[in-house]
Amino acid sequence: MKKSGVQKHQMGRVLKILSPVLSPRIYEFVLGLLLVLASTCCELLAPYLLGKGTDIVISPGANSKDLTKIVFAFLGVIVLRAVFEMFQALVIQRTGQKVIHDLRIKVFTKVHTLPISYFDSHPTGRILTRVINDIKALSELFTASISVLILDVMIVLGSIGSMLWMDLDLALITLVTIPLVFWTIWRFGEQLSEAYKTVRSRLSQVNSFLGENIGAIGTIQRLGAEHERLTTFSQIVDGHTEAQMKALKIYASVQPYANVLNGVAMASLMGVGGYWAIQGKISLGVLVAFFGYLRNLYQPIRDMVEKYNTFLSAMVAAERVVDILEEPSESVDLVLPDRKTAGTIKDSSIVFDGVFFKYPTRESWALDNVSFEIEHGKSLAVVGTTGSGKSSLIRLLLRFYDLSQGKITLGGREIQEFDRRILRRHIGVIQQEVYLFSGTVRANLTLGREEWDDSFLESQCRKTHLWELIQSRGGLDMPVYEGGSNLSLGEKQLIAFTRIWVFQPEVLILDEATASVDPISERYLMSAIQEGLRGRTSIVVAHRLSTIRQCDKVIVMENGKVAEMGTYDGLLKKRGSFYRFHQIYSQLGKRD
């Protein structure tokens, strides 16, 4: 009973979260329900008319006119049922598709608002399973299964009611196995629910592994690790198959029980009902009608068992989709009422004042009492070893995470006073790893916005020297494959730089943006960087000395703290941490 209570709680939770998607379609669902009810009435009239026709045929004074009426009535019922079923399928499936469409949009929109910390702890493949596989399972429920399930429930209840109305004693004898049927469905249902949760969990592991390995196929082939990856994938797939087989075994056990109970009911009707018909206690028409109702009763029960299987699978999928929808959205939490509106900001100075920060999954401080200031229009270079806290500075400034102590201000206002989306429109970030979307250069520069015309886009391409590379290859209409696979790393970086110029943020952040490009591409990029840094507040995280030298100020990060701060030449003269950093990279050939 405890499990049943939990299932009811989960169903209530699912309906509550999905109600904004379902409620706009409530009238369409009601119309579908009315059509199901009309179809059910026709289904229940058919056995009754067959019984009446049988009594007319065997009666001593049989009248062909009465029989003709019954025949045409029966045919009319069959035709009406077909019409109702056709419109019922159209209405319910169309409504279900609309619901699934809205739900996909809702989930995708939700994914876009989730904080970066969520993606740090949830594999991409698992999220894809929610958006694709789990919503597909819900689609099966809202389209075909739900209409069949409702129809079957109504037919079962209507058949039981009709049998009780026609002959109470015969109905009680015939229906003695019905409680056992429902008990069987309930008993196996709980086991199926747990089994499907395991199946869905294992499917997420399969998708996560596929997403990770397909994205890294080049690395796998270069390292010759295909066999090891295949072995690991086989183990994951074996686990999914094992869970699926367990669910199938449970499901396969339900039908035999239902069939045996159906046989018992048919035998009871044949024996008792036939004996009573011979004795004249009931008419032959009643016996024929009971056989029709019994068929109407157990055939839907078989369907209900099958659809219950789909329903349980869909409920597990719904719970997993709801898990995403219940996650807190970063774009609406911790936003003060007087948040800034979109538009330019006159003062883009940045101040870190006694900032402490610790990642949720770590014990030590990622940033420990960090303080510095970047004046409006000035540039700051941040250097340090891996894990020193450089990237954490950027994540806090963009509010991917919120600081633990201290404060960060932009233009004199704490960044918590900005809506995250508006804050990020003021800050442009170019990272070492650039992702481009499939489409055209234009689409990647504008991301689908229509705020800029082609002449403006071309002028920005000329500023970053991107135009020299794409002019003969289609210009703004040059195709870009998924992830920019048809472009070199330098070309992808130039597109990323140009995209930032198009959006014209007041603050620019370069996070190892030139670390992996070749010298020729670096020459173009350095020219673009110089153009971008001019008069713009900027933070440059880099190891290349040529990128750092032009910055107004340099800070050296060590173990989450600011070890040194000053100008490029001033820090060299101190012969401290920055001097050692300079010597190491000079020896590696990374000269100005």
C-alpha positions as CSV (number, residue, x, y, z in Angstrom):
1,M,0.0,0.0,0.0
2,K,2.9,2.3,0.7
3,K,4.1,1.9,-2.9
4,S,0.6,2.6,-4.2
5,G,0.5,5.8,-2.1
6,V,3.8,6.9,-3.6
7,Q,2.6,6.2,-7.1
8,K,-0.5,8.3,-6.5
9,H,1.7,11.1,-5.1
10,Q,3.9,10.9,-8.2
11,M,0.9,11.0,-10.5
12,G,-0.5,14.1,-8.7
13,R,2.9,15.7,-9.0
14,V,3.1,14.9,-12.7
15,L,-0.4,16.3,-13.4
16,K,0.4,19.4,-11.4
17,I,3.5,20.2,-13.3
18,L,2.1,19.3,-16.7
19,S,-1.2,21.1,-16.2
20,P,-0.1,24.3,-18.0
21,V,0.5,22.2,-21.1
22,L,-2.7,20.1,-20.7
23,S,-5.2,22.8,-19.5
24,P,-5.3,24.8,-22.9
25,R,-6.4,21.6,-24.6
26,I,-9.0,20.5,-22.0
27,Y,-12.0,21.2,-24.3
28,E,-10.5,19.1,-27.1
29,F,-10.0,16.3,-24.6
30,V,-13.6,16.6,-23.4
31,L,-14.8,16.4,-27.0
32,G,-12.7,13.3,-27.5
33,L,-14.1,11.9,-24.3
34,L,-17.7,12.5,-25.5
35,L,-16.9,10.7,-28.8
36,V,-15.5,7.8,-26.8
37,L,-18.7,7.7,-24.8
38,A,-20.8,7.6,-28.0
39,S,-18.6,4.8,-29.4
40,T,-19.0,2.9,-26.2
41,C,-22.8,3.1,-26.3
42,C,-22.7,1.7,-29.8
43,E,-20.4,-1.1,-28.7
44,L,-22.8,-2.0,-25.9
45,L,-25.9,-2.0,-28.0
46,A,-24.5,-4.5,-30.5
47,P,-24.7,-7.6,-28.2
48,Y,-28.1,-6.6,-27.0
49,L,-29.5,-6.4,-30.5
50,L,-27.9,-9.7,-31.4
51,G,-29.7,-11.2,-28.4
52,K,-33.0,-9.7,-29.5
53,G,-32.5,-10.9,-33.0
54,T,-31.9,-14.5,-31.7
55,D,-35.1,-14.4,-29.7
56,I,-37.1,-13.3,-32.7
57,V,-35.6,-16.0,-34.9
58,I,-36.4,-18.9,-32.5
59,S,-39.8,-17.6,-31.3
60,P,-42.8,-19.7,-32.6
61,G,-44.5,-16.7,-34.3
62,A,-41.3,-15.2,-35.8
63,N,-42.0,-12.0,-37.8
64,S,-39.6,-11.1,-40.6
65,K,-40.4,-7.4,-40.2
66,D,-39.3,-7.4,-36.6
67,L,-36.1,-9.2,-37.7
68,T,-35.5,-6.7,-40.4
69,K,-35.8,-3.8,-38.0
70,I,-33.2,-5.5,-35.7
71,V,-30.9,-6.1,-38.6
72,F,-31.0,-2.5,-39.8
73,A,-30.7,-1.3,-36.2
74,F,-27.6,-3.5,-35.8
75,L,-26.1,-2.2,-39.0
76,G,-26.8,1.4,-38.0
77,V,-25.1,0.9,-34.7
78,I,-22.0,-0.6,-36.4
79,V,-21.8,2.3,-38.9
80,L,-22.3,4.9,-36.1
81,R,-19.6,3.2,-34.0
82,A,-17.2,3.4,-37.0
83,V,-17.9,7.1,-37.5
84,F,-17.5,7.9,-33.8
85,E,-14.3,5.9,-33.7
86,M,-12.8,7.8,-36.7
87,F,-13.5,11.2,-35.3
88,Q,-12.5,10.1,-31.8
89,A,-9.1,9.0,-33.2
90,L,-8.7,12.3,-35.1
91,V,-9.6,14.5,-32.2
92,I,-7.6,12.7,-29.5
93,Q,-4.5,12.1,-31.5
94,R,-4.5,15.6,-32.9
95,T,-4.8,17.0,-29.4
96,G,-2.1,14.6,-28.1
97,Q,0.3,15.8,-30.8
98,K,-0.4,19.4,-29.9
99,V,0.3,18.6,-26.2
100,I,3.6,16.9,-27.1
101,H,4.6,19.8,-29.3
102,D,4.0,22.2,-26.5
103,L,5.8,20.0,-24.0
104,R,8.9,19.6,-26.2
105,I,9.1,23.4,-26.5
106,K,8.5,23.8,-22.8
107,V,11.3,21.3,-21.9
108,F,13.7,22.7,-24.5
109,T,13.0,26.2,-23.1
110,K,13.6,25.0,-19.6
111,V,16.9,23.4,-20.5
112,H,18.1,26.7,-21.8
113,T,17.4,28.3,-18.5
114,L,19.1,25.7,-16.3
115,P,22.3,26.8,-14.5
116,I,25.7,25.7,-15.7
117,S,26.1,23.7,-12.4
118,Y,23.2,21.5,-13.6
119,F,25.1,20.6,-16.8
120,D,28.3,20.1,-14.8
121,S,26.6,17.2,-12.9
122,H,24.3,15.8,-15.6
123,P,25.7,14.2,-18.8
124,T,24.4,15.5,-22.1
125,G,23.1,12.1,-23.1
126,R,20.9,11.9,-20.1
127,I,19.3,15.2,-20.9
128,L,18.8,14.1,-24.5
129,T,17.0,11.0,-23.2
130,R,14.5,13.2,-21.4
131,V,13.9,15.5,-24.4
132,I,13.7,12.7,-27.0
133,N,12.9,9.2,-25.6
134,D,10.9,10.2,-22.5
135,I,8.7,12.7,-24.4
136,K,8.3,10.1,-27.2
137,A,6.9,7.7,-24.5
138,L,4.5,10.4,-23.4
139,S,3.5,10.9,-27.0
140,E,2.4,7.3,-27.2
141,L,0.3,7.8,-24.1
142,F,-1.4,11.1,-25.3
143,T,-2.1,9.9,-28.8
144,A,-3.2,6.3,-29.2
145,S,-3.0,4.7,-25.8
146,I,-5.1,7.2,-23.8
147,S,-8.1,7.0,-26.1
148,V,-8.0,3.2,-26.2
149,L,-7.6,3.0,-22.5
150,I,-10.6,5.3,-21.8
151,L,-12.7,3.4,-24.4
152,D,-11.7,0.0,-22.8
153,V,-12.6,1.2,-19.3
154,M,-15.9,2.4,-20.4
155,I,-16.7,-0.8,-22.3
156,V,-15.7,-2.9,-19.3
157,L,-17.9,-0.9,-17.0
158,G,-20.7,-0.7,-19.5
159,S,-20.6,-4.5,-20.2
160,I,-20.7,-5.3,-16.5
161,G,-23.6,-2.9,-16.0
162,S,-25.5,-4.4,-19.0
163,M,-25.0,-7.9,-17.8
164,L,-26.2,-7.0,-14.3
165,W,-29.3,-5.3,-15.8
166,M,-30.2,-8.2,-18.1
167,D,-29.9,-11.0,-15.5
168,L,-28.4,-10.4,-12.1
169,D,-27.9,-14.1,-11.1
170,L,-26.2,-15.1,-14.3
171,A,-24.0,-11.9,-14.3
172,L,-22.8,-12.6,-10.7
173,I,-21.8,-16.2,-11.7
174,T,-20.1,-15.1,-14.9
175,L,-18.3,-12.1,-13.4
176,V,-16.9,-14.0,-10.4
177,T,-13.4,-13.9,-11.9
178,I,-13.3,-10.2,-12.6
179,P,-11.9,-9.1,-9.2
180,L,-9.1,-11.6,-9.7
181,V,-8.3,-10.0,-13.1
182,F,-8.1,-6.5,-11.6
183,W,-6.0,-7.8,-8.7
184,T,-3.6,-9.4,-11.2
185,I,-3.2,-6.2,-13.1
186,W,-2.6,-4.2,-9.9
187,R,-0.1,-6.8,-8.6
188,F,2.0,-6.9,-11.7
189,G,1.6,-3.2,-12.2
190,E,3.8,-2.3,-9.2
191,Q,6.5,-4.7,-10.4
192,L,6.3,-3.3,-13.9
193,S,6.6,0.3,-12.6
194,E,9.9,-0.5,-10.8
195,A,11.2,-2.4,-13.8
196,Y,10.5,0.5,-16.2
197,K,12.3,2.9,-14.0
198,T,15.4,0.7,-14.2
199,V,15.0,0.4,-18.0
200,R,14.8,4.2,-18.4
201,S,17.8,4.6,-16.2
202,R,19.9,2.2,-18.2
203,L,18.7,3.8,-21.5
204,S,20.1,7.1,-20.1
205,Q,23.4,5.5,-19.6
206,V,23.4,4.2,-23.2
207,N,22.6,7.7,-24.6
208,S,25.2,9.4,-22.4
209,F,27.9,7.0,-23.5
210,L,26.9,7.4,-27.2
211,G,26.8,11.2,-27.0
212,E,30.2,11.3,-25.3
213,N,31.9,8.8,-27.6
214,I,30.5,10.0,-30.9
215,G,31.7,13.5,-30.0
216,A,35.2,12.1,-29.3
217,I,35.4,9.7,-32.2
218,G,38.5,11.3,-33.6
219,T,40.3,10.9,-30.3
220,I,39.2,7.3,-30.0
221,Q,40.5,6.4,-33.4
222,R,43.8,8.3,-32.9
223,L,44.4,6.4,-29.7
224,G,43.3,3.0,-31.2
225,A,40.8,2.6,-28.3
226,E,37.9,1.3,-30.4
227,H,38.0,-2.2,-28.8
228,E,38.0,-0.9,-25.2
229,R,35.2,1.5,-26.0
230,L,33.2,-1.3,-27.6
231,T,33.7,-3.5,-24.5
232,T,32.5,-0.7,-22.2
233,F,29.5,0.0,-24.5
234,S,28.6,-3.8,-24.6
235,Q,28.5,-3.9,-20.8
236,I,26.2,-0.9,-20.7
237,V,23.9,-2.3,-23.4
238,D,23.9,-5.7,-21.6
239,G,22.6,-3.9,-18.5
240,H,19.9,-2.2,-20.5
241,T,18.9,-5.5,-22.2
242,E,18.8,-7.3,-18.8
243,A,16.5,-4.6,-17.4
244,Q,14.3,-4.8,-20.5
245,M,14.0,-8.6,-20.3
246,K,13.0,-8.4,-16.7
247,A,10.2,-6.0,-17.6
248,L,9.2,-8.2,-20.5
249,K,9.0,-11.3,-18.2
250,I,6.8,-9.5,-15.8
251,Y,4.5,-8.3,-18.6
252,A,4.4,-11.7,-20.2
253,S,3.1,-13.2,-17.0
254,V,0.0,-11.0,-17.0
255,Q,-1.6,-12.3,-20.2
256,P,-1.7,-16.0,-19.3
257,Y,-3.4,-15.1,-16.0
258,A,-6.0,-13.0,-17.8
259,N,-6.6,-15.7,-20.5
260,V,-7.1,-18.4,-17.9
261,L,-9.6,-16.3,-16.0
262,N,-11.4,-15.5,-19.3
263,G,-11.7,-19.2,-20.0
264,V,-13.1,-19.9,-16.6
265,A,-15.7,-17.1,-17.1
266,M,-16.6,-18.5,-20.6
267,A,-17.0,-22.0,-19.2
268,S,-19.2,-20.8,-16.4
269,L,-21.4,-19.0,-18.8
270,M,-21.6,-21.9,-21.2
271,G,-22.4,-24.4,-18.4
272,V,-24.7,-22.4,-16.2
273,G,-26.2,-20.2,-18.9
274,G,-26.7,-23.1,-21.3
275,Y,-28.4,-25.2,-18.5
276,W,-30.7,-22.3,-17.6
277,A,-31.6,-21.7,-21.2
278,I,-32.5,-25.4,-21.6
279,Q,-34.7,-25.2,-18.5
280,G,-36.3,-22.0,-19.8
281,K,-35.0,-19.9,-16.9
282,I,-33.4,-17.5,-19.4
283,S,-34.0,-17.0,-23.1
284,L,-31.4,-18.0,-25.7
285,G,-31.1,-14.3,-26.7
286,V,-29.9,-13.4,-23.2
287,L,-27.3,-16.2,-23.4
288,V,-26.1,-14.9,-26.8
289,A,-26.0,-11.3,-25.5
290,F,-24.0,-12.5,-22.5
291,F,-21.4,-14.1,-24.8
292,G,-21.2,-10.8,-26.7
293,Y,-20.7,-8.8,-23.5
294,L,-18.2,-11.3,-22.2
295,R,-16.2,-10.9,-25.3
296,N,-16.6,-7.1,-25.0
297,L,-15.4,-7.5,-21.4
298,Y,-12.3,-9.6,-21.7
299,Q,-11.0,-8.3,-25.0
300,P,-10.7,-4.7,-23.5
301,I,-9.2,-6.2,-20.4
302,R,-6.4,-7.7,-22.6
303,D,-6.0,-4.3,-24.2
304,M,-6.0,-2.6,-20.8
305,V,-3.1,-4.9,-19.7
306,E,-1.2,-3.9,-22.8
307,K,-2.0,-0.2,-22.5
308,Y,-1.3,-0.3,-18.7
309,N,2.1,-1.4,-19.8
310,T,2.4,1.7,-21.9
311,F,0.8,3.8,-19.2
312,L,3.4,2.7,-16.6
313,S,6.2,3.3,-19.0
314,A,4.8,6.8,-19.8
315,M,4.4,7.6,-16.1
316,V,8.1,6.8,-15.5
317,A,9.0,9.0,-18.5
318,A,6.7,11.7,-17.2
319,E,8.4,11.7,-13.8
320,R,11.7,12.1,-15.4
321,V,10.5,15.0,-17.6
322,V,8.9,16.6,-14.6
323,D,12.3,16.3,-12.8
324,I,13.8,18.7,-15.4
325,L,10.8,21.1,-15.3
326,E,11.0,21.3,-11.5
327,E,14.7,22.3,-11.6
328,P,15.2,26.0,-10.6
329,S,15.8,28.2,-13.5
330,E,18.8,30.5,-13.2
331,S,17.3,33.3,-15.1
332,V,14.5,34.0,-12.6
333,D,16.1,33.3,-9.2
334,L,18.0,35.9,-7.1
335,V,16.9,38.8,-9.3
336,L,16.2,42.0,-7.4
337,P,13.0,44.0,-8.3
338,D,15.1,47.0,-9.6
339,R,17.1,44.9,-12.1
340,K,18.6,46.8,-15.0
341,T,16.9,46.9,-18.3
342,A,18.6,45.9,-21.6
343,G,20.7,48.6,-23.3
344,T,24.2,50.0,-23.2
345,I,25.9,50.8,-19.9
346,K,27.9,54.0,-19.6
347,D,30.3,52.7,-16.9
348,S,31.7,49.2,-17.5
349,S,34.2,49.2,-14.7
350,I,34.5,45.9,-12.8
351,V,35.4,45.4,-9.1
352,F,36.0,42.2,-7.3
353,D,35.8,43.0,-3.5
354,G,36.8,40.3,-1.1
355,V,35.3,37.5,-3.2
356,F,35.2,33.9,-1.8
357,F,33.8,31.1,-3.9
358,K,33.5,27.3,-3.4
359,Y,32.0,24.9,-6.0
360,P,29.2,22.7,-4.5
361,T,31.1,19.5,-5.2
362,R,34.4,20.7,-3.6
363,E,35.7,21.3,-0.1
364,S,38.4,23.9,-0.8
365,W,37.9,27.5,-1.9
366,A,38.2,28.0,-5.7
367,L,38.6,31.7,-4.9
368,D,40.0,33.0,-1.6
369,N,39.5,36.7,-0.8
370,V,40.1,37.9,-4.3
371,S,40.1,41.7,-4.8
372,F,40.9,43.8,-7.9
373,E,39.5,46.5,-10.1
374,I,39.4,47.1,-13.8
375,E,38.7,50.7,-14.7
376,H,36.2,51.6,-17.5
377,G,37.8,51.0,-20.9
378,K,40.9,49.3,-19.4
379,S,42.2,45.7,-19.9
380,L,43.3,43.1,-17.3
381,A,45.4,40.0,-18.0
382,V,44.9,37.0,-15.8
383,V,47.7,34.4,-15.7
384,G,48.3,31.4,-13.6
385,T,48.6,27.6,-13.6
386,T,45.7,25.2,-14.2
387,G,43.3,25.2,-11.2
388,S,44.5,28.6,-9.9
389,G,41.0,30.1,-10.2
390,K,41.2,31.9,-13.6
391,S,38.0,30.4,-15.1
392,S,36.2,30.8,-11.8
393,L,36.5,34.5,-12.1
394,I,34.7,34.4,-15.4
395,R,32.0,32.1,-14.2
396,L,31.2,34.4,-11.3
397,L,31.2,37.5,-13.5
398,L,28.7,35.9,-15.8
399,R,26.7,34.6,-12.9
400,F,27.0,31.0,-14.0
401,Y,27.6,30.5,-10.3
402,D,26.9,33.0,-7.4
403,L,29.7,33.9,-5.1
404,S,29.9,32.7,-1.5
405,Q,31.1,35.9,0.1
406,G,32.1,39.4,-1.0
407,K,30.7,41.3,-3.9
408,I,31.3,41.9,-7.6
409,T,30.2,45.1,-9.3
410,L,29.7,46.2,-12.9
411,G,29.5,50.0,-13.3
412,G,29.1,50.4,-9.6
413,R,26.2,48.0,-9.2
414,E,26.3,44.5,-7.8
415,I,25.9,41.9,-10.5
416,Q,23.0,40.3,-8.5
417,E,21.0,43.4,-9.5
418,F,21.2,42.4,-13.2
419,D,18.9,39.9,-14.8
420,R,21.4,37.2,-15.9
421,R,20.3,37.4,-19.5
422,I,20.7,41.1,-19.6
423,L,24.1,40.9,-17.8
424,R,25.4,38.5,-20.4
425,R,24.4,40.7,-23.2
426,H,26.8,43.3,-21.8
427,I,29.7,40.8,-21.6
428,G,31.1,39.0,-24.6
429,V,33.2,35.8,-24.0
430,I,35.5,34.1,-26.5
431,Q,36.9,30.8,-25.3
432,Q,39.5,28.4,-26.6
433,E,36.9,25.9,-27.6
434,V,34.4,27.5,-30.1
435,Y,31.1,25.9,-31.1
436,L,29.5,26.8,-34.3
437,F,25.9,25.8,-35.3
438,S,25.0,24.2,-38.6
439,G,23.8,26.8,-41.1
440,T,25.6,29.8,-42.6
441,V,28.2,32.3,-41.5
442,R,25.3,34.8,-41.2
443,A,23.3,32.6,-39.0
444,N,26.3,32.0,-36.7
445,L,27.0,35.7,-36.5
446,T,23.4,36.7,-35.6
447,L,22.2,33.5,-33.9
448,G,18.9,34.1,-35.7
449,R,18.3,37.7,-34.7
450,E,17.2,40.2,-37.3
451,E,18.7,43.3,-35.8
452,W,21.5,43.8,-38.3
453,D,21.6,44.1,-42.0
454,D,24.2,42.4,-44.3
455,S,26.2,45.6,-44.8
456,F,26.8,45.9,-41.0
457,L,27.7,42.2,-40.8
458,E,30.1,42.6,-43.7
459,S,31.8,45.6,-42.0
460,Q,32.3,43.6,-38.8
461,C,33.8,40.7,-40.9
462,R,36.3,43.2,-42.4
463,K,37.3,44.5,-39.0
464,T,38.4,41.0,-37.9
465,H,39.8,40.0,-41.3
466,L,37.1,37.2,-41.6
467,W,35.9,38.6,-44.9
468,E,39.2,37.8,-46.6
469,L,38.6,34.1,-45.8
470,I,34.9,33.8,-46.7
471,Q,34.4,36.3,-49.5
472,S,35.3,33.8,-52.2
473,R,33.5,30.9,-50.5
474,G,30.0,32.4,-50.4
475,G,30.5,35.3,-48.1
476,L,27.8,35.5,-45.4
477,D,26.0,32.6,-47.1
478,M,29.0,30.3,-46.8
479,P,27.7,27.0,-45.3
480,V,28.9,26.0,-41.9
481,Y,28.6,22.3,-40.9
482,E,27.7,21.1,-37.4
483,G,30.3,22.3,-35.0
484,G,32.2,24.0,-37.8
485,S,33.7,20.8,-39.0
486,N,34.4,22.2,-42.5
487,L,36.5,25.1,-41.0
488,S,39.9,25.3,-39.5
489,L,40.4,26.1,-35.8
490,G,41.6,29.6,-36.8
491,E,38.6,30.2,-39.0
492,K,36.2,29.1,-36.3
493,Q,37.9,31.5,-33.8
494,L,37.6,34.4,-36.3
495,I,33.9,33.7,-36.7
496,A,33.6,33.7,-32.9
497,F,35.5,37.0,-32.6
498,T,33.3,38.5,-35.3
499,R,30.1,37.3,-33.6
500,I,31.2,39.3,-30.5
501,W,31.9,42.4,-32.6
502,V,28.4,42.1,-34.0
503,F,26.8,41.9,-30.6
504,Q,29.1,44.8,-29.4
505,P,29.3,44.0,-25.7
506,E,30.7,46.7,-23.3
507,V,32.9,44.1,-21.6
508,L,35.1,41.6,-23.5
509,I,36.5,38.4,-22.0
510,L,39.1,36.3,-23.9
511,D,39.6,32.9,-22.2
512,E,42.7,31.3,-23.8
513,A,41.2,32.3,-27.1
514,T,44.4,32.0,-29.1
515,A,45.9,29.0,-27.3
516,S,45.5,26.4,-30.0
517,V,45.7,28.4,-33.3
518,D,48.5,28.4,-35.8
519,P,50.8,31.4,-36.2
520,I,49.1,32.6,-39.4
521,S,45.7,32.5,-37.8
522,E,47.1,34.1,-34.7
523,R,48.2,37.1,-36.8
524,Y,44.6,37.7,-37.9
525,L,43.3,37.0,-34.4
526,M,45.8,39.4,-32.7
527,S,44.7,42.1,-35.1
528,A,41.1,41.4,-34.2
529,I,42.0,41.4,-30.5
530,Q,43.7,44.7,-30.7
531,E,40.6,46.1,-32.5
532,G,38.3,44.6,-29.9
533,L,40.3,45.7,-26.8
534,R,40.5,49.3,-27.9
535,G,38.4,51.4,-25.5
536,R,36.6,48.4,-24.1
537,T,36.8,47.0,-20.6
538,S,38.3,43.6,-21.0
539,I,39.7,40.5,-19.2
540,V,42.3,38.4,-21.0
541,V,43.1,34.9,-19.7
542,A,46.1,33.7,-21.7
543,H,49.5,32.1,-21.6
544,R,50.8,33.7,-24.8
545,L,52.9,36.7,-23.9
546,S,52.0,38.5,-27.1
547,T,48.3,38.6,-25.9
548,I,49.2,39.7,-22.4
549,R,51.7,42.5,-23.2
550,Q,49.1,44.9,-24.5
551,C,46.9,44.8,-21.3
552,D,47.0,47.7,-18.9
553,K,47.2,45.5,-15.8
554,V,48.2,41.9,-15.0
555,I,47.3,39.7,-12.0
556,V,48.8,36.4,-11.2
557,M,46.5,33.7,-9.6
558,E,47.8,31.0,-7.3
559,N,45.6,28.6,-5.4
560,G,42.6,30.8,-5.8
561,K,44.4,33.9,-4.5
562,V,45.8,37.0,-6.2
563,A,49.6,36.4,-5.8
564,E,50.7,39.5,-7.7
565,M,49.2,42.5,-9.4
566,G,50.7,45.3,-11.5
567,T,51.8,46.3,-15.0
568,Y,53.5,43.9,-17.4
569,D,56.9,45.6,-17.1
570,G,56.5,46.3,-13.4
571,L,55.9,42.7,-12.5
572,L,58.9,41.6,-14.5
573,K,61.1,43.9,-12.5
574,K,59.8,42.4,-9.2
575,R,61.1,39.0,-10.3
576,G,58.3,37.2,-8.6
577,S,55.6,34.8,-9.8
578,F,55.0,36.6,-13.0
579,Y,58.7,36.7,-13.8
580,R,58.9,32.9,-13.4
581,F,55.8,32.6,-15.6
582,H,57.4,34.8,-18.2
583,Q,60.7,32.8,-18.2
584,I,58.9,29.5,-18.6
585,Y,56.9,30.6,-21.6
586,S,59.8,32.4,-23.1
587,Q,61.8,29.2,-23.0
588,L,58.9,27.3,-24.6
589,G,59.2,29.6,-27.6
590,K,56.1,31.6,-26.8
591,R,57.7,35.0,-27.3
592,D,56.2,38.4,-28.0
